[in-house]
Amino acid sequence: MTASSRLFNKNLILLIVCQGLFLTNNVTFIAINGLVGFNLTPIPWMATLPVMGYVVGGALSTSLVARMQRRYGRKASFQVGLLVAVLSVLICALAAWTRSFWLLVFGTFVSGYYSANGQLYRFAAPELVVTGLREKAISWVLAGGLIGAVIGPNLTVLTKGALAAPFVGSYLSLAIVGLIGIAVMRHIHFPDDAGKRPGSGSGRPLAEILRQPVFVVSVIGAALGYGIMNLLMAATPLAMDVCGLPFSDTAMVLQWHVIGMFAPGFFTGSLIKRFGALQIMAVGLVLNFVAIGIGLSGSDLIQFLVSLTLLGVGWNFLFIGGTTLAMNAYRPEERDKAQGAINFCVFFVMAITSFSSGALVTTQGWFWLNMGSLLPAVLIGGALSWLALQHRRRRLAT
């Protein structure tokens, strides 16, 4: 099968749905894992360890997922990921029911394998369309996260008290979401379904790919952009709870945050195609600085709402821009190792920020958490400026 000349073919539409289901899992995890962890551990700064378990599991799964995709193809790997998703949320449900903090951490760690798979949906999208549409395909698949923005917070509110133990119903509902994902994935056909992979051989060594300036900056933009977003988002439920805001407000803020993350996906690809990935990433960075500034100004509901929404839009521009930029740095036969390296860096930064998030918000407060997020933002700015200077020198030399 070859990539379709139309953007919205059956395979891409179904992959968009799978992205939405993946984000339903992701948003629900973010909304409840810190709160469940806070209720189960006597040490407040450990509250976000379940969130950290999720991303550490993802980081450690990246190479395994890459090998799985290289040997069995996209579809088989994605289906295994969804099966793991169902198993892991059942473990989390048992942990919440039995009030076992470390079982909860283990369950979220296992779920990291699903996260490592889901992070590759955006890379699979360009393979379902012709080359000229790949930016839009990435953007629209990520826009599918809007499904998670709508379903995730509402699902949490509806199910958190469904059973005697808080949030057990939320975890069980995610098992149903995972089963739906398995059913949808069965009907997607990827170019490598027949075992034929793009390109031949293994390509250049990974170290050579990693040394390219464009690859370095794409990873910095995607990973640190994700890190800033994760640092603030993971702490939001705890911070709002400390501020005395009800969980319904927290769910609303997270919903608008995720809308900010994925709604721009309807046009981010077109903007990148017109203005270039670096320029759109720079706009995303500016939005991050504005979001941090609003977060530093106070901790009322409106400040949480506006800050987290702008943070989501900034993440979208940085992440899609970084993903698109990275595709210029590797060949088809180098796909799995290059994408695996990108995702490992993303998960590594997420693991650090997940731990730091809980430690900072419970010991230093929301203000200093925002102050800490300025450092990675400055590093992204330096990287973007360096690559822009490299491009300018190259143009002047020709």
ZAVO-926048 format. One record per residue (C-alpha): x, z, y; residue number from 1. Coordinates in nm, 4 decimals. Layout:
% ZAVO-926048
x X&z Z&y Y&nr NUM
...
This chain:
% ZAVO-926048
x 0.0000&z 0.0000&y 0.0000&nr 1
x 0.1206&z -0.0814&y 0.3514&nr 2
x 0.0516&z 0.0964&y 0.6757&nr 3
x -0.2773&z -0.0078&y 0.8339&nr 4
x -0.2782&z -0.2213&y 1.1495&nr 5
x -0.5661&z -0.0053&y 1.2775&nr 6
x -0.5051&z 0.3429&y 1.4136&nr 7
x -0.8185&z 0.5032&y 1.2694&nr 8
x -0.8073&z 0.4036&y 0.9052&nr 9
x -0.9537&z 0.6184&y 0.6277&nr 10
x -0.6226&z 0.7800&y 0.5345&nr 11
x -0.5365&z 0.8873&y 0.8886&nr 12
x -0.8852&z 1.0282&y 0.9497&nr 13
x -0.8662&z 1.2370&y 0.6321&nr 14
x -0.5181&z 1.3580&y 0.7257&nr 15
x -0.6587&z 1.4667&y 1.0634&nr 16
x -0.9203&z 1.6701&y 0.8726&nr 17
x -0.6460&z 1.8281&y 0.6578&nr 18
x -0.4568&z 1.9203&y 0.9751&nr 19
x -0.7726&z 2.0890&y 1.1046&nr 20
x -0.8098&z 2.2891&y 0.7836&nr 21
x -0.4402&z 2.3820&y 0.7972&nr 22
x -0.4831&z 2.5125&y 1.1513&nr 23
x -0.7962&z 2.7032&y 1.0490&nr 24
x -0.5716&z 2.8931&y 0.8084&nr 25
x -0.2960&z 2.9269&y 1.0677&nr 26
x -0.5166&z 3.0484&y 1.3544&nr 27
x -0.6977&z 3.2981&y 1.1332&nr 28
x -0.3656&z 3.4333&y 1.0071&nr 29
x -0.2382&z 3.4784&y 1.3618&nr 30
x -0.5635&z 3.6436&y 1.4699&nr 31
x -0.5784&z 3.9014&y 1.1920&nr 32
x -0.2386&z 3.9560&y 1.0275&nr 33
x -0.0959&z 4.1596&y 1.3146&nr 34
x -0.4114&z 4.3727&y 1.3352&nr 35
x -0.4297&z 4.4262&y 0.9581&nr 36
x -0.0580&z 4.5063&y 0.9532&nr 37
x -0.1037&z 4.7508&y 1.2421&nr 38
x -0.3795&z 4.9295&y 1.0476&nr 39
x -0.1769&z 4.9476&y 0.7265&nr 40
x 0.1651&z 5.0577&y 0.8516&nr 41
x 0.2437&z 5.3954&y 1.0139&nr 42
x 0.5261&z 5.2315&y 1.2134&nr 43
x 0.3783&z 5.0279&y 1.5014&nr 44
x 0.6747&z 4.7929&y 1.5547&nr 45
x 0.6341&z 4.6696&y 1.1956&nr 46
x 0.2815&z 4.5447&y 1.2652&nr 47
x 0.3815&z 4.1790&y 1.2928&nr 48
x 0.5932&z 4.1791&y 0.9752&nr 49
x 0.3068&z 3.9993&y 0.7928&nr 50
x 0.3282&z 3.7258&y 1.0571&nr 51
x 0.7044&z 3.7218&y 1.0108&nr 52
x 0.6548&z 3.6990&y 0.6330&nr 53
x 0.4482&z 3.3846&y 0.6875&nr 54
x 0.7196&z 3.2058&y 0.8832&nr 55
x 1.0118&z 3.3346&y 0.6739&nr 56
x 0.8297&z 3.2045&y 0.3675&nr 57
x 0.7927&z 2.8727&y 0.5465&nr 58
x 1.1618&z 2.8607&y 0.6397&nr 59
x 1.2764&z 2.9337&y 0.2853&nr 60
x 1.0325&z 2.6745&y 0.1477&nr 61
x 1.1494&z 2.3803&y 0.3607&nr 62
x 1.4234&z 2.2615&y 0.1235&nr 63
x 1.1988&z 2.3103&y -0.1816&nr 64
x 0.9197&z 2.1121&y -0.0156&nr 65
x 1.1671&z 1.8380&y 0.0822&nr 66
x 1.2830&z 1.8085&y -0.2798&nr 67
x 0.9230&z 1.8070&y -0.4011&nr 68
x 0.8329&z 1.5253&y -0.1622&nr 69
x 1.1442&z 1.3279&y -0.2512&nr 70
x 1.0683&z 1.3496&y -0.6225&nr 71
x 0.6878&z 1.3386&y -0.6377&nr 72
x 0.5794&z 1.1971&y -0.3002&nr 73
x 0.3671&z 1.3221&y -0.0128&nr 74
x 0.0343&z 1.3615&y -0.1891&nr 75
x 0.1499&z 1.5707&y -0.4852&nr 76
x 0.3519&z 1.7996&y -0.2601&nr 77
x 0.0625&z 1.8493&y -0.0188&nr 78
x -0.1756&z 1.9293&y -0.3060&nr 79
x 0.0621&z 2.1925&y -0.4442&nr 80
x 0.0832&z 2.3407&y -0.0961&nr 81
x -0.2947&z 2.3740&y -0.0793&nr 82
x -0.3068&z 2.5407&y -0.4209&nr 83
x -0.0488&z 2.7929&y -0.2984&nr 84
x -0.2644&z 2.8482&y 0.0116&nr 85
x -0.5600&z 2.9532&y -0.2044&nr 86
x -0.3441&z 3.1853&y -0.4173&nr 87
x -0.1770&z 3.3479&y -0.1175&nr 88
x -0.4978&z 3.4342&y 0.0705&nr 89
x -0.6369&z 3.5938&y -0.2459&nr 90
x -0.3227&z 3.8123&y -0.2547&nr 91
x -0.3779&z 3.9016&y 0.1124&nr 92
x -0.7423&z 3.9876&y 0.0416&nr 93
x -0.6317&z 4.2211&y -0.2388&nr 94
x -0.3730&z 4.3787&y -0.0070&nr 95
x -0.6320&z 4.4459&y 0.2635&nr 96
x -0.8756&z 4.5856&y 0.0044&nr 97
x -0.6168&z 4.8190&y -0.1532&nr 98
x -0.4530&z 4.8980&y 0.1840&nr 99
x -0.1115&z 4.7828&y 0.0624&nr 100
x 0.1068&z 4.6802&y 0.3569&nr 101
x 0.3900&z 4.5346&y 0.1488&nr 102
x 0.1517&z 4.3354&y -0.0704&nr 103
x 0.0155&z 4.1880&y 0.2520&nr 104
x 0.3676&z 4.0912&y 0.3607&nr 105
x 0.4240&z 3.9348&y 0.0163&nr 106
x 0.0976&z 3.7394&y 0.0398&nr 107
x 0.1837&z 3.5962&y 0.3792&nr 108
x 0.5350&z 3.5166&y 0.2551&nr 109
x 0.3871&z 3.3129&y -0.0316&nr 110
x 0.1574&z 3.1369&y 0.2147&nr 111
x 0.4671&z 3.0142&y 0.3965&nr 112
x 0.4994&z 2.7427&y 0.1313&nr 113
x 0.1670&z 2.6005&y 0.2473&nr 114
x 0.2869&z 2.6209&y 0.6062&nr 115
x 0.6032&z 2.4249&y 0.5208&nr 116
x 0.3816&z 2.1528&y 0.3731&nr 117
x 0.1341&z 2.1530&y 0.6600&nr 118
x 0.4153&z 2.1124&y 0.9135&nr 119
x 0.4918&z 1.7764&y 0.7493&nr 120
x 0.1450&z 1.6324&y 0.8090&nr 121
x 0.2622&z 1.5127&y 1.1519&nr 122
x 0.5563&z 1.3282&y 0.9938&nr 123
x 0.3317&z 1.1693&y 0.7318&nr 124
x 0.0961&z 1.0332&y 1.0000&nr 125
x 0.3216&z 0.7440&y 1.1205&nr 126
x 0.3488&z 0.6197&y 0.7615&nr 127
x -0.0249&z 0.5478&y 0.7603&nr 128
x -0.0148&z 0.3049&y 1.0569&nr 129
x 0.2062&z 0.0245&y 1.1875&nr 130
x 0.5215&z 0.1111&y 1.3814&nr 131
x 0.3698&z 0.0423&y 1.7239&nr 132
x 0.1064&z 0.3119&y 1.6693&nr 133
x 0.3261&z 0.5917&y 1.5352&nr 134
x 0.3279&z 0.8029&y 1.8579&nr 135
x -0.0522&z 0.7924&y 1.8692&nr 136
x -0.0779&z 0.8728&y 1.4970&nr 137
x 0.1365&z 1.1868&y 1.5397&nr 138
x -0.0624&z 1.2889&y 1.8450&nr 139
x -0.4034&z 1.2386&y 1.6837&nr 140
x -0.3120&z 1.4232&y 1.3642&nr 141
x -0.2001&z 1.7204&y 1.5713&nr 142
x -0.5230&z 1.6862&y 1.7710&nr 143
x -0.6999&z 1.7587&y 1.4424&nr 144
x -0.5953&z 2.1171&y 1.5060&nr 145
x -0.9016&z 2.1373&y 1.7311&nr 146
x -1.0999&z 2.1830&y 1.4116&nr 147
x -0.9011&z 2.5008&y 1.3547&nr 148
x -0.9530&z 2.6025&y 1.7174&nr 149
x -1.3282&z 2.5934&y 1.6687&nr 150
x -1.3561&z 2.7204&y 1.3117&nr 151
x -1.0703&z 2.9741&y 1.2940&nr 152
x -1.1692&z 3.2312&y 1.5598&nr 153
x -1.5418&z 3.2013&y 1.4846&nr 154
x -1.4805&z 3.2327&y 1.1124&nr 155
x -1.2798&z 3.5496&y 1.1795&nr 156
x -1.5507&z 3.7053&y 1.3972&nr 157
x -1.8208&z 3.6264&y 1.1397&nr 158
x -1.6302&z 3.7483&y 0.8327&nr 159
x -1.4089&z 4.0366&y 0.9493&nr 160
x -1.6750&z 4.2946&y 0.8637&nr 161
x -1.8410&z 4.1117&y 0.5740&nr 162
x -1.7002&z 4.3577&y 0.3184&nr 163
x -1.6197&z 4.7290&y 0.3274&nr 164
x -1.2510&z 4.6761&y 0.4026&nr 165
x -1.1924&z 4.5025&y 0.7384&nr 166
x -1.0849&z 4.1354&y 0.7253&nr 167
x -1.1058&z 4.1026&y 0.3454&nr 168
x -1.3944&z 3.8607&y 0.4012&nr 169
x -1.1774&z 3.6614&y 0.6424&nr 170
x -0.9074&z 3.6143&y 0.3808&nr 171
x -1.1612&z 3.5142&y 0.1154&nr 172
x -1.3145&z 3.2578&y 0.3499&nr 173
x -0.9708&z 3.0966&y 0.3806&nr 174
x -0.9689&z 3.0443&y 0.0028&nr 175
x -1.2783&z 2.8252&y 0.0483&nr 176
x -1.1036&z 2.6394&y 0.3326&nr 177
x -0.8086&z 2.5725&y 0.1000&nr 178
x -1.0346&z 2.4379&y -0.1754&nr 179
x -1.1965&z 2.2000&y 0.0742&nr 180
x -0.8478&z 2.0852&y 0.1726&nr 181
x -0.7638&z 2.0060&y -0.1907&nr 182
x -1.0797&z 1.7944&y -0.2202&nr 183
x -0.9994&z 1.6019&y 0.0996&nr 184
x -0.6325&z 1.5446&y 0.0112&nr 185
x -0.7319&z 1.3831&y -0.3203&nr 186
x -0.8729&z 1.0859&y -0.1291&nr 187
x -0.5675&z 1.0171&y 0.0911&nr 188
x -0.3283&z 0.7433&y -0.0213&nr 189
x 0.0275&z 0.7530&y 0.1121&nr 190
x 0.2751&z 0.4617&y 0.0949&nr 191
x 0.4880&z 0.6542&y -0.1568&nr 192
x 0.1970&z 0.7168&y -0.3990&nr 193
x 0.3311&z 0.4539&y -0.6381&nr 194
x 0.6726&z 0.6182&y -0.6410&nr 195
x 0.8303&z 0.3607&y -0.4102&nr 196
x 1.0049&z 0.5251&y -0.1199&nr 197
x 1.0930&z 0.3617&y 0.2112&nr 198
x 1.4528&z 0.2471&y 0.2295&nr 199
x 1.7067&z 0.2847&y -0.0463&nr 200
x 1.9831&z 0.5309&y -0.1214&nr 201
x 2.0231&z 0.8673&y 0.0465&nr 202
x 2.1526&z 0.7470&y 0.3838&nr 203
x 2.4026&z 0.9348&y 0.5984&nr 204
x 2.5097&z 1.2938&y 0.5304&nr 205
x 2.2850&z 1.5522&y 0.6953&nr 206
x 2.5751&z 1.6801&y 0.9068&nr 207
x 2.6136&z 1.3366&y 1.0655&nr 208
x 2.2432&z 1.3216&y 1.1485&nr 209
x 2.2521&z 1.6709&y 1.2967&nr 210
x 2.5419&z 1.5865&y 1.5309&nr 211
x 2.3453&z 1.3229&y 1.7233&nr 212
x 2.2546&z 1.4415&y 2.0770&nr 213
x 1.9015&z 1.3044&y 2.0472&nr 214
x 1.8478&z 1.4991&y 1.7239&nr 215
x 1.9943&z 1.8194&y 1.8680&nr 216
x 1.7672&z 1.8079&y 2.1724&nr 217
x 1.4596&z 1.7148&y 1.9689&nr 218
x 1.5180&z 2.0199&y 1.7480&nr 219
x 1.5810&z 2.2496&y 2.0455&nr 220
x 1.2625&z 2.1295&y 2.2169&nr 221
x 1.0439&z 2.1566&y 1.9071&nr 222
x 1.1911&z 2.4814&y 1.7686&nr 223
x 1.2330&z 2.6811&y 2.0898&nr 224
x 0.9039&z 2.5469&y 2.2247&nr 225
x 0.7386&z 2.6747&y 1.9085&nr 226
x 0.9326&z 2.9990&y 1.9467&nr 227
x 0.8018&z 3.0682&y 2.2982&nr 228
x 0.4485&z 2.9920&y 2.1873&nr 229
x 0.4802&z 3.2087&y 1.8767&nr 230
x 0.6434&z 3.4979&y 2.0641&nr 231
x 0.3461&z 3.5270&y 2.2996&nr 232
x 0.0642&z 3.4174&y 2.0681&nr 233
x 0.1567&z 3.6513&y 1.7812&nr 234
x 0.1567&z 3.9481&y 2.0191&nr 235
x -0.1670&z 3.8589&y 2.1984&nr 236
x -0.4097&z 4.0335&y 1.9561&nr 237
x -0.2019&z 4.3533&y 1.9712&nr 238
x -0.1535&z 4.3346&y 2.3489&nr 239
x -0.5244&z 4.2796&y 2.4141&nr 240
x -0.6141&z 4.5619&y 2.1761&nr 241
x -0.3789&z 4.7981&y 2.3632&nr 242
x -0.5419&z 4.6874&y 2.6899&nr 243
x -0.8808&z 4.7932&y 2.5506&nr 244
x -1.0246&z 4.4412&y 2.5269&nr 245
x -1.2691&z 4.3787&y 2.2392&nr 246
x -1.1812&z 4.1544&y 1.9446&nr 247
x -1.4432&z 3.9007&y 2.0583&nr 248
x -1.2334&z 3.8500&y 2.3752&nr 249
x -0.9203&z 3.8136&y 2.1646&nr 250
x -1.0906&z 3.5499&y 1.9487&nr 251
x -1.1989&z 3.3615&y 2.2626&nr 252
x -0.8467&z 3.3673&y 2.4105&nr 253
x -0.6961&z 3.2434&y 2.0834&nr 254
x -0.9616&z 2.9737&y 2.0611&nr 255
x -0.8758&z 2.8389&y 2.4060&nr 256
x -0.5066&z 2.8709&y 2.3279&nr 257
x -0.5470&z 2.6505&y 2.0215&nr 258
x -0.7654&z 2.4084&y 2.2192&nr 259
x -0.4779&z 2.3899&y 2.4687&nr 260
x -0.2383&z 2.3240&y 2.1805&nr 261
x -0.4301&z 2.0363&y 2.0276&nr 262
x -0.6796&z 1.8842&y 2.2738&nr 263
x -0.3988&z 1.7018&y 2.4605&nr 264
x -0.3254&z 1.5284&y 2.1305&nr 265
x -0.5939&z 1.2756&y 2.2220&nr 266
x -0.3646&z 1.1370&y 2.4933&nr 267
x -0.0135&z 1.2826&y 2.4472&nr 268
x 0.0926&z 0.9869&y 2.2322&nr 269
x -0.0175&z 0.7418&y 2.5025&nr 270
x 0.1694&z 0.9418&y 2.7685&nr 271
x 0.4875&z 0.9412&y 2.5586&nr 272
x 0.4566&z 0.5676&y 2.5021&nr 273
x 0.4210&z 0.5098&y 2.8775&nr 274
x 0.6627&z 0.7638&y 3.0290&nr 275
x 0.8964&z 0.8551&y 2.7433&nr 276
x 0.9384&z 1.1626&y 2.5227&nr 277
x 1.1910&z 1.3391&y 2.7487&nr 278
x 0.9651&z 1.3200&y 3.0527&nr 279
x 0.6642&z 1.4585&y 2.8662&nr 280
x 0.8778&z 1.7381&y 2.7193&nr 281
x 0.9881&z 1.8276&y 3.0731&nr 282
x 0.6239&z 1.8568&y 3.1812&nr 283
x 0.5607&z 2.0805&y 2.8805&nr 284
x 0.8487&z 2.3043&y 2.9846&nr 285
x 0.7095&z 2.3383&y 3.3384&nr 286
x 0.3726&z 2.4419&y 3.1923&nr 287
x 0.5527&z 2.7049&y 2.9835&nr 288
x 0.7108&z 2.8515&y 3.2962&nr 289
x 0.3719&z 2.8598&y 3.4714&nr 290
x 0.2124&z 3.0310&y 3.1676&nr 291
x 0.4877&z 3.2931&y 3.1588&nr 292
x 0.4468&z 3.3534&y 3.5322&nr 293
x 0.0743&z 3.4167&y 3.4895&nr 294
x 0.1489&z 3.6485&y 3.1962&nr 295
x 0.3882&z 3.8453&y 3.4160&nr 296
x 0.1232&z 3.8832&y 3.6882&nr 297
x -0.1014&z 4.1166&y 3.4866&nr 298
x -0.2990&z 4.1852&y 3.1695&nr 299
x -0.6646&z 4.1229&y 3.2579&nr 300
x -0.8782&z 3.8954&y 3.0409&nr 301
x -0.8535&z 3.6013&y 3.2816&nr 302
x -0.4738&z 3.6248&y 3.2863&nr 303
x -0.4547&z 3.6264&y 2.9069&nr 304
x -0.6965&z 3.3329&y 2.8951&nr 305
x -0.5253&z 3.1072&y 3.1508&nr 306
x -0.1718&z 3.1941&y 3.0381&nr 307
x -0.2387&z 3.1287&y 2.6699&nr 308
x -0.4273&z 2.8049&y 2.7403&nr 309
x -0.1426&z 2.6631&y 2.9531&nr 310
x 0.1051&z 2.7860&y 2.6916&nr 311
x -0.0810&z 2.5795&y 2.4335&nr 312
x -0.0673&z 2.2615&y 2.6430&nr 313
x 0.3040&z 2.3161&y 2.7105&nr 314
x 0.3672&z 2.3574&y 2.3383&nr 315
x 0.1801&z 2.0324&y 2.2666&nr 316
x 0.3977&z 1.8288&y 2.5031&nr 317
x 0.7210&z 1.9873&y 2.3766&nr 318
x 0.6346&z 1.9664&y 2.0084&nr 319
x 0.4935&z 1.6134&y 1.9975&nr 320
x 0.7680&z 1.4956&y 2.2322&nr 321
x 1.0351&z 1.6555&y 2.0136&nr 322
x 0.8830&z 1.5104&y 1.6950&nr 323
x 0.8717&z 1.1607&y 1.8462&nr 324
x 1.2269&z 1.1933&y 1.9799&nr 325
x 1.3560&z 1.2984&y 1.6378&nr 326
x 1.2184&z 0.9836&y 1.4722&nr 327
x 1.4802&z 0.7821&y 1.6640&nr 328
x 1.7593&z 0.9791&y 1.4976&nr 329
x 1.7083&z 0.9098&y 1.1269&nr 330
x 1.6473&z 0.6145&y 0.8956&nr 331
x 1.3583&z 0.5872&y 0.6452&nr 332
x 1.5790&z 0.6840&y 0.3514&nr 333
x 1.6943&z 0.9944&y 0.5421&nr 334
x 1.3370&z 1.1087&y 0.6028&nr 335
x 1.3108&z 1.4119&y 0.3785&nr 336
x 1.6394&z 1.5817&y 0.4643&nr 337
x 1.6039&z 1.5176&y 0.8374&nr 338
x 1.2450&z 1.6409&y 0.8520&nr 339
x 1.3334&z 1.9357&y 0.6317&nr 340
x 1.6153&z 2.0310&y 0.8708&nr 341
x 1.3799&z 2.0123&y 1.1708&nr 342
x 1.1196&z 2.2288&y 1.0031&nr 343
x 1.3787&z 2.4808&y 0.8866&nr 344
x 1.4938&z 2.5245&y 1.2477&nr 345
x 1.1322&z 2.5617&y 1.3619&nr 346
x 1.0591&z 2.8267&y 1.0988&nr 347
x 1.3886&z 3.0067&y 1.1632&nr 348
x 1.3032&z 3.0455&y 1.5320&nr 349
x 0.9465&z 3.1436&y 1.4443&nr 350
x 1.0748&z 3.4147&y 1.2095&nr 351
x 1.2899&z 3.5649&y 1.4842&nr 352
x 1.0111&z 3.5494&y 1.7429&nr 353
x 0.7493&z 3.6901&y 1.5031&nr 354
x 0.9610&z 3.9999&y 1.4464&nr 355
x 1.0611&z 4.0263&y 1.8127&nr 356
x 0.7002&z 3.9835&y 1.9203&nr 357
x 0.5743&z 4.2946&y 1.7445&nr 358
x 0.8813&z 4.5000&y 1.8341&nr 359
x 0.8688&z 4.4087&y 2.2043&nr 360
x 0.4947&z 4.4373&y 2.2627&nr 361
x 0.4665&z 4.7765&y 2.0889&nr 362
x 0.7782&z 4.9279&y 2.2477&nr 363
x 0.8219&z 4.7512&y 2.5836&nr 364
x 0.4794&z 4.6041&y 2.6578&nr 365
x 0.3312&z 4.2664&y 2.7526&nr 366
x 0.5345&z 4.2307&y 3.0756&nr 367
x 0.8756&z 4.2530&y 2.9091&nr 368
x 0.7622&z 4.0300&y 2.6245&nr 369
x 0.6959&z 3.7585&y 2.8832&nr 370
x 1.0306&z 3.8278&y 3.0490&nr 371
x 1.2042&z 3.7788&y 2.7141&nr 372
x 1.0384&z 3.4400&y 2.6681&nr 373
x 1.2148&z 3.3069&y 2.9793&nr 374
x 1.5496&z 3.2791&y 2.7947&nr 375
x 1.4436&z 3.0114&y 2.5389&nr 376
x 1.2611&z 2.8253&y 2.8177&nr 377
x 1.5833&z 2.8064&y 3.0195&nr 378
x 1.7733&z 2.6855&y 2.7101&nr 379
x 1.5198&z 2.4042&y 2.6597&nr 380
x 1.5610&z 2.3047&y 3.0236&nr 381
x 1.9375&z 2.2869&y 2.9816&nr 382
x 1.9081&z 2.0724&y 2.6675&nr 383
x 1.6642&z 1.8254&y 2.8277&nr 384
x 1.8861&z 1.7925&y 3.1350&nr 385
x 2.1934&z 1.7327&y 2.9176&nr 386
x 2.0266&z 1.4530&y 2.7177&nr 387
x 1.8858&z 1.2933&y 3.0336&nr 388
x 2.2393&z 1.2921&y 3.1763&nr 389
x 2.3708&z 1.1353&y 2.8532&nr 390
x 2.1107&z 0.8570&y 2.8806&nr 391
x 2.1955&z 0.7974&y 3.2463&nr 392
x 2.5678&z 0.7678&y 3.1755&nr 393
x 2.4941&z 0.5234&y 2.8930&nr 394
x 2.2839&z 0.3072&y 3.1224&nr 395
x 2.5523&z 0.3066&y 3.3920&nr 396
x 2.8173&z 0.2094&y 3.1355&nr 397
x 2.6239&z -0.0995&y 3.0216&nr 398
